[in-house]
Amino acid sequence: MSKNFNFIRVILSTKSLTVGVVLAIIVAGVLIIFSNKNDFGYSQVDKVDRGELLAEFEGAYLEDIKANGTVVEMDMVAQESEIEIFDGYKTKVWAYNGTVPGPEIRIKLGDKLKINFTNNLPQDTTIHFHGVRVPNAMDGVPGVTQDPIKPGEKFVYEFVPKDAGTYWFHPHVRTSEQVERGLFGTLIVEDEVDAKYSQDVMWLVDDWRMTEDMQVYGEFNTPMDLMHDGRWGNVITVNGKLDEVLNVSPGERIRLRFVNASNARIYIPNFKDLEAKIIAVDGMNVKEVFDFGNLELSPGNRIDIDITIPKDATGKEYQLYDNFRQEENKLAKIRVTGKPVETPEFGFPVNLKVPDWENATEVSIDKEYRLNARRKTGQGMGMMGGTEWTINEKAYPDYDPYTFKYAEFNTMRFTNQSARLHPMHLHGQFFKVIARDGVAVSEPYFRDTVLVYPNQTVDLALVPLDKGVWVNHCHILEHAEAGMVTAVTVE
Ligand SMILES: [Cu+2]
């Protein structure tokens, strides 16, 4: 106390006027340095050169792709349909071309995909191609990139995907209802290496909330689902089946692709007694393969793995488990039969150009997204049950758009101020996680969806190469329906 008092007296003393002026200048300088912050309170001082980080990104993925001249054209109809999940029971669903999952579309890198789409649903709809870098007008977001497609109307989706990998598609209108009813399919853009695997197989994981007569529970966006982690089901299927089995021979080398099409359920898929390496995440090849079994598969995420079936495994079955929560779920299995076959020999299809960005946390945070919930005011207890999910205190369609700079090194932070899970998905871009709770992390891959745990911060870096307005939302579909959507403009 007395020291402070003396300090003030020194400044005020006329005899010490010069000292006072000098001190005042120093204090003002310090204040200026510490007030050099952006709207979110983070320092804007970059401790490393953004140009160097941008240079590290060079060649990580294509800015644009040259079409090879092949057009893969197909008709697709969204319609009411019936499928058999439980023996002897017809479950009413909404489906693309009558099946759940919908079509597994396989094209080659450089092919143009043309989908002549018809909406025969009783509601408006659109199709969003999750993770695919498409021209903005093909992104399927009503009110942002296109008008909703009305019942009975048609729309042509047409684009050349810029990246090989595992993708999927689903509606972006009343998504929590339309996806839960069965509207989704997969898009695999094949690279040359894919042909070398003995088998290349999709395992699409989904959960359903079913009634006792094996029908999709018809209340969506319930107050409970909105307050918590969305609609977790009571039935889990892989490729629409309760007991999906992949038959293999010993020695086969398999590419297995996982897609999580659930509204809200998160999985940690793993085989307990079969070694498998993760070779791709969210479509893109990783820089270094790593063990399968610890990575979350959140709604929207994809994981591709490379498995070699041991030569002495004839007669064995390998069970795929989910261990995200305490209970253990059995998902699907691999059954080994027959005589051993030759194992295809080739290196993992890694992308050595994925930047390390080891110093990325030395760059200031450009944009912050605070994720939170609030009671809905004004309208009382409506369909949303009174809970709204907000990004920066706004619930979609109210939002503050952010602008990211095209082809520059940008950073962003998700700050989860709630006690719930939020797998955040950014359309049209890939990003890299650089820190969690302020601690640098090294993920050797890009993503398009990242799970943000309760009260956690996740920092990302990205170099946007695709211009347009892209939504950025929670992939727990109930949270998105209740407002957890914003948009970024890349220009
Ligand atoms: Cu969420």
Boltz pocket constraint, residues with backbone or C-beta under 6 A from the ligand:
constraints:
  - pocket:
      binder: B
      contacts: [[A, 421], [A, 422], [A, 423], [A, 474], [A, 475], [A, 476], [A, 479], [A, 480], [A, 484]]
      max_distance: 6.0
